[in-house]
Amino acid sequence: MFRPLLPILAALLLSACAHHQAPRNPLATWVPSPNHDARRPVLVVLHYTEQDSVQRSLDTLRTANSGGRVSAHYLIGQDGTRYQLVSDHDRAWHAGAGSWGAISDVNSASIGIELDNDGRVPFPEPLIGSLLVLLEDLKTRWRIPAANFIGHADMAPGRKIDPGVHFPWRRLAEHGYGLWPQDGTPPAPAGFDAMQALRAIGYPVDNMAATTRAFRMRFRGAVDGGLDDEDRRILHALQQGWTIAPRAPVPTR
């Protein structure tokens, strides 16, 4: 009695295969080569949703919302529940205009993670614990360097501020995701070029005021003021590789 379903199942399987298969150009003869692989993400970009519920964020990330279509690979709720909306192999629309180092099309090179937070309050422990588990998985599977875990504001200063001043960057760095300077490093030397240090880390420097704000938000938990001696000390430490080494147990589930 299940025989009538077979053609339908076969059609669905063929449709799924076609969806994941690269389109073939009708102007050329198809002579396939095995010498290729899937998109390999090299960055992880962290966001906050700035919305009032995880359900609303799921709706926004899956529909044509009023501000234009957006998506992310993952969304983590305040209770730690993880949702995947886009395959790691595919290009999600989460980063927009901006750059990090030599990467100008961040969407094509990154995995985007949205965190259920409005940007005004600390991130709850279940959410951060769940994020650490996901980051360990992504870092291991994709071999993403610690320096390549960044915030939306880092790659789009002046346009974005997420994940904001409440995000626990030092704690992430203690697990190996993102960079954080060692305590007690010496002051930056005379003549230290802060702009060059920011560029070396990955920050775009075409708008130094915006980049300074993004840097201070991440490493100082502050948004106002120009670069001061403490900022320069941090920049010098990061440029020299004087960063904290992961010392906390890596989460496994």
C-alpha positions in Angstrom: 0.0 0.0 0.0 3.1 2.2 0.2 3.9 1.8 -3.6 2.2 5.1 -4.7 4.5 7.0 -2.4 7.7 5.8 -4.1 7.6 8.2 -7.1 6.9 11.1 -4.7 9.9 10.2 -2.5 12.1 9.7 -5.5 11.2 13.2 -6.8 11.9 14.7 -3.4 15.3 13.1 -3.2 16.2 14.3 -6.7 15.0 17.8 -5.8 17.2 17.8 -2.7 20.2 16.7 -4.7 19.6 19.3 -7.3 19.3 22.0 -4.6 22.8 21.2 -3.3 24.4 20.6 -6.7 26.2 23.6 -8.3 24.4 24.8 -11.5 25.9 23.7 -14.8 26.4 26.2 -17.5 24.5 25.2 -20.6 27.1 27.0 -22.8 29.7 24.4 -21.9 30.0 20.6 -21.9 29.9 19.2 -18.4 33.1 17.3 -17.7 33.2 17.0 -13.9 36.4 17.0 -11.8 36.7 15.7 -8.3 39.3 18.4 -7.5 37.1 20.8 -5.5 35.5 21.1 -2.1 32.8 23.1 -0.4 33.0 26.6 0.9 35.3 26.7 4.0 34.5 29.3 6.5 37.4 31.0 8.2 35.6 33.5 10.5 32.9 33.3 13.1 30.9 36.6 13.5 28.9 37.0 16.7 25.7 39.1 16.8 22.9 40.0 19.2 19.3 39.9 17.9 18.1 43.2 19.5 14.7 41.6 19.6 12.3 40.6 22.4 12.1 36.8 21.9 13.8 33.9 20.2 10.6 33.2 18.3 10.5 36.7 16.8 14.2 36.3 15.8 13.5 32.9 14.2 10.7 34.6 12.2 13.0 37.5 11.2 15.8 35.2 10.1 13.5 33.0 8.0 11.3 35.6 6.2 11.6 38.8 4.2 11.4 41.2 7.1 10.8 44.9 6.6 14.5 45.8 6.7 15.4 43.4 4.0 16.1 39.6 4.1 18.6 38.5 6.7 19.7 35.1 8.0 22.4 33.5 10.2 23.8 30.0 10.5 22.8 29.7 14.1 20.6 31.3 16.8 21.0 30.6 20.5 18.2 31.3 22.9 18.5 32.6 26.4 17.9 29.1 27.7 20.8 27.8 25.7 18.7 26.1 23.0 20.7 26.1 19.7 18.9 26.5 16.3 20.6 26.0 13.0 19.0 27.9 10.1 21.6 27.7 7.3 24.2 25.0 6.6 27.8 25.7 7.5 28.6 25.1 3.8 26.2 27.8 2.6 26.5 31.6 2.6 24.1 33.2 5.1 23.2 36.9 5.0 24.3 38.1 8.4 27.3 40.4 8.1 26.5 42.9 5.4 29.0 45.6 4.4 32.3 45.6 6.2 35.7 43.8 6.2 38.1 41.9 8.4 41.7 41.9 7.4 41.9 41.1 3.7 38.3 39.7 3.7 35.9 42.1 2.1 33.0 39.7 1.5 32.5 38.6 5.1 29.3 36.6 4.4 31.2 34.4 2.0 34.0 33.6 4.5 32.1 33.3 7.8 29.6 31.6 10.0 27.2 33.9 11.7 25.8 33.3 15.2 22.9 35.3 16.5 22.4 35.5 20.3 19.0 36.2 21.8 19.8 39.5 23.6 18.5 43.0 23.3 21.9 44.6 23.8 21.0 46.3 27.1 21.4 43.5 29.6 24.1 40.8 30.4 24.0 37.6 28.5 22.5 34.8 30.6 24.7 31.9 31.7 22.8 29.1 29.8 23.3 31.1 26.5 27.0 31.7 27.0 27.6 28.1 28.1 25.8 26.8 25.0 27.7 29.2 22.8 31.0 27.9 24.1 30.0 24.4 23.1 29.1 25.5 19.6 32.3 27.5 19.2 34.4 24.5 20.2 32.6 22.4 17.6 33.1 25.1 14.9 36.7 25.7 15.8 37.5 22.0 15.7 35.7 21.1 12.5 36.7 24.1 10.5 40.1 24.7 12.1 39.3 28.4 12.7 42.1 30.3 14.4 41.4 31.9 17.8 41.9 35.4 16.3 39.1 34.9 13.8 36.2 34.9 16.3 35.0 38.4 16.1 31.9 40.6 16.7 29.7 42.3 14.1 31.0 45.6 15.3 34.6 44.6 14.7 34.1 44.1 11.0 31.5 46.9 10.5 32.5 49.7 12.9 30.2 52.7 12.8 27.4 50.6 11.3 27.0 47.9 13.9 27.6 47.7 17.7 26.7 44.1 18.4 27.4 42.0 20.4 27.8 45.1 22.6 29.4 46.1 25.8 27.9 43.3 27.9 29.4 40.5 25.9 32.1 38.5 27.8 35.0 38.5 25.4 37.6 37.7 28.0 35.8 34.6 29.0 35.6 33.4 25.4 39.3 34.1 25.0 40.0 31.9 28.1 38.5 29.1 26.1 40.4 29.8 22.9 37.8 31.9 20.9 39.0 35.4 20.2 42.0 37.3 21.6 42.5 39.0 24.9 45.7 40.8 26.1 47.7 39.4 29.0 47.5 41.4 32.2 50.5 43.5 33.2 52.1 43.9 29.8 54.3 47.0 29.4 53.0 50.3 28.0 53.3 50.8 24.3 56.6 52.3 23.3 57.1 55.9 22.1 56.0 56.3 18.5 53.7 53.3 18.6 51.4 53.3 15.6 48.0 52.5 16.9 46.4 52.6 13.4 48.9 50.1 12.1 48.2 47.8 15.1 44.5 48.0 14.5 45.0 47.1 10.8 47.3 44.2 11.7 44.7 42.8 14.0 42.0 42.9 11.3 40.1 46.1 11.9 39.2 48.3 8.9 40.7 51.8 9.5 39.1 54.0 6.9 37.0 55.5 9.7 39.3 55.7 12.7 36.7 57.2 15.0 34.3 54.3 14.4 37.0 51.7 14.7 38.2 53.2 17.9 34.7 53.0 19.3 34.4 49.3 18.2 37.8 48.5 19.7 37.1 50.2 23.0 33.7 48.6 23.3 35.2 45.1 22.9 38.3 45.5 25.0 37.3 48.2 27.5 33.6 47.9 27.8 33.4 51.6 27.0 32.1 53.4 23.9 33.2 57.0 24.4 36.6 58.7 24.1 39.6 58.3 21.9 42.5 55.9 22.3 44.2 56.4 25.6 47.4 54.8 27.1 45.6 51.7 28.2 44.1 51.2 24.7 47.6 51.5 23.3 49.0 49.0 25.8 46.3 46.6 24.8 46.9 47.1 21.1 50.7 46.7 21.6 50.1 43.5 23.5 47.8 42.1 20.8 50.2 43.1 18.0 53.1 41.4 19.8 51.1 38.2 20.5 51.0 38.7 24.2 47.6 37.2 24.6 46.1 35.0 27.3 46.4 31.3 26.7 43.3 29.1 27.0 43.3 27.7 30.5 39.7 26.8 31.2 38.4 23.3 30.4 36.9 23.1 26.9 33.2 22.3 26.9 32.2 19.1 25.2 28.4 19.1 25.0 
